[in-house]
Amino acid sequence: MEALVAQLIGGLAGGAAGGKLVKGSDLGNIGNLIAGAVGGVGGGSLLGSMLGGAGGGMDIAAIASQLVGGGVAGAIVQIVVGLVVNKVIRKA
């Protein structure tokens, strides 16, 4: 449960940062947070299972790795979704 919360918080932060850092990927504050949270939880879980850290735990290294993994995954998903959505909306 702690890992999920860390991934969610990391994804929220990554989504917010990704939307502001990459030109053309901003979905607004709420859109950035939603895309980042989805990416953070999904990508953080996937990354954790691929790297063998799915066991969880309460030590600071495990929580920090889940937080960073969720943040990176959240930023990537938010940037990709933001670019695609903004490209489609501008074409329409």
KEKE-3310 file (N, C-alpha, C; in steps of 0.2 Angstrom, whole numbers, plus 5000, padded with zeros to 4 digits):
npx = (5004:5010:5019:5011:5005:5016:5020:5009:5010:5022:5019:5010:5018:5027:5019:5014:5026:5031:5021:5024:5037:5039:5036:5020:5014:5006:4992:4984:4981:4974:4972:4986:4989:4981:4984:4998:4996:4990:5000:5010:5006:5003:5015:5025:5022:5024:5038:5043:5040:5047:5060:5061:5058:5046:5042:5040:5040:5045:5056:5067:5074:5066:5054:5058:5063:5051:5044:5052:5052:5038:5037:5045:5038:5026:5028:5033:5021:5012:5018:5018:5004:4999:5006:5000:4986:4985:4990:4980:4969:4972:4972:4959)
npy = (4994:5006:5008:5010:5022:5030:5029:5035:5049:5052:5051:5061:5072:5071:5072:5085:5092:5088:5093:5106:5107:5102:5109:5111:5100:5102:5100:5107:5111:5101:5090:5087:5082:5071:5063:5061:5054:5042:5037:5036:5027:5015:5014:5014:5002:4993:4995:4992:4978:4973:4976:4968:4973:4971:4967:4976:4985:4994:5002:5016:5017:5008:5015:5027:5023:5019:5031:5039:5031:5031:5045:5047:5038:5044:5057:5054:5047:5058:5068:5061:5059:5072:5078:5070:5073:5087:5088:5082:5090:5102:5100:5097)
npz = (5000:5004:4994:4983:4986:4986:4972:4967:4972:4966:4953:4951:4954:4944:4932:4933:4932:4919:4911:4911:4907:4894:4879:4871:4877:4887:4897:4905:4923:4930:4920:4918:4931:4932:4921:4924:4937:4933:4925:4934:4943:4935:4928:4938:4945:4935:4932:4944:4945:4935:4939:4950:4962:4968:4980:4990:5005:5020:5021:5018:5006:4997:4997:4991:4979:4973:4973:4964:4952:4950:4947:4936:4926:4927:4922:4909:4903:4904:4896:4883:4881:4882:4871:4860:4862:4861:4848:4841:4844:4839:4825:4823)
capx = (5000:5014:5022:5006:5004:5023:5019:5004:5013:5028:5016:5007:5023:5030:5014:5014:5032:5031:5017:5026:5043:5039:5032:5015:5012:5002:4985:4981:4984:4970:4974:4993:4989:4977:4989:5003:4994:4989:5006:5014:5004:5004:5022:5029:5021:5027:5045:5045:5039:5052:5066:5061:5057:5038:5041:5038:5043:5044:5063:5067:5076:5061:5049:5061:5063:5044:5043:5056:5049:5031:5038:5047:5033:5020:5031:5033:5014:5009:5021:5015:4997:4999:5007:4995:4979:4986:4990:4973:4964:4974:4970:4952)
capy = (5000:5012:5008:5013:5029:5033:5030:5040:5055:5053:5052:5068:5077:5070:5074:5092:5094:5086:5097:5113:5107:5101:5113:5108:5094:5105:5098:5111:5108:5094:5085:5085:5078:5065:5059:5059:5049:5036:5035:5035:5020:5010:5013:5012:4995:4989:4995:4988:4971:4971:4976:4964:4977:4971:4964:4982:4986:5001:5005:5022:5015:5006:5020:5032:5020:5019:5038:5041:5027:5034:5051:5046:5036:5049:5062:5051:5046:5065:5071:5058:5060:5079:5079:5067:5076:5093:5088:5080:5095:5108:5098:5097)
capz = (5000:5004:4987:4978:4988:4983:4965:4965:4973:4961:4946:4952:4953:4937:4927:4934:4929:4912:4907:4911:4904:4887:4875:4867:4880:4893:4897:4911:4929:4932:4915:4919:4937:4930:4916:4928:4942:4930:4922:4940:4946:4931:4926:4944:4946:4929:4933:4950:4944:4930:4942:4955:4968:4969:4987:4994:5011:5023:5021:5014:4999:4993:4996:4987:4972:4970:4971:4958:4947:4948:4944:4929:4922:4926:4917:4902:4901:4903:4890:4877:4881:4881:4864:4856:4863:4858:4841:4838:4845:4834:4819:4822)
cpx = (5004:5017:5017:5005:5011:5022:5014:5007:5018:5025:5013:5012:5026:5025:5014:5020:5033:5027:5020:5033:5044:5034:5027:5012:5007:4995:4981:4982:4980:4972:4981:4993:4986:4982:4995:5002:4993:4995:5011:5012:5005:5012:5027:5028:5024:5035:5047:5044:5045:5059:5067:5060:5049:5037:5038:5042:5043:5051:5063:5069:5070:5055:5052:5061:5056:5042:5046:5053:5042:5032:5040:5042:5027:5022:5030:5026:5011:5012:5018:5008:4996:5000:5002:4988:4980:4987:4984:4968:4966:4972:4963:4949)
cpy = (5006:5013:5012:5020:5033:5034:5035:5047:5057:5055:5059:5073:5077:5073:5082:5095:5093:5091:5104:5113:5106:5105:5109:5102:5096:5103:5102:5107:5101:5089:5083:5080:5071:5060:5056:5054:5042:5033:5032:5028:5015:5009:5011:5005:4991:4989:4991:4980:4969:4971:4971:4967:4976:4969:4970:4982:4993:5005:5011:5021:5013:5011:5026:5030:5020:5026:5040:5037:5029:5041:5051:5044:5041:5055:5060:5050:5053:5068:5068:5059:5067:5081:5076:5071:5083:5093:5086:5086:5101:5106:5098:5104)
cpz = (5000:4997:4982:4980:4985:4976:4963:4966:4968:4954:4946:4950:4946:4931:4927:4931:4922:4908:4906:4907:4897:4883:4871:4871:4886:4892:4902:4917:4931:4927:4916:4925:4935:4926:4920:4933:4939:4927:4928:4943:4942:4929:4932:4945:4941:4930:4939:4949:4939:4934:4948:4962:4970:4976:4991:5000:5014:5023:5016:5007:4995:4992:4991:4980:4969:4969:4965:4952:4945:4945:4937:4924:4921:4921:4910:4899:4900:4897:4883:4876:4879:4873:4859:4856:4860:4851:4838:4838:4840:4827:4817:4821)
residu = (MET:GLU:ALA:LEU:VAL:ALA:GLN:LEU:ILE:GLY:GLY:LEU:ALA:GLY:GLY:ALA:ALA:GLY:GLY:LYS:LEU:VAL:LYS:GLY:SER:ASP:LEU:GLY:ASN:ILE:GLY:ASN:LEU:ILE:ALA:GLY:ALA:VAL:GLY:GLY:VAL:GLY:GLY:GLY:SER:LEU:LEU:GLY:SER:MET:LEU:GLY:GLY:ALA:GLY:GLY:GLY:MET:ASP:ILE:ALA:ALA:ILE:ALA:SER:GLN:LEU:VAL:GLY:GLY:GLY:VAL:ALA:GLY:ALA:ILE:VAL:GLN:ILE:VAL:VAL:GLY:LEU:VAL:VAL:ASN:LYS:VAL:ILE:ARG:LYS:ALA)
# end
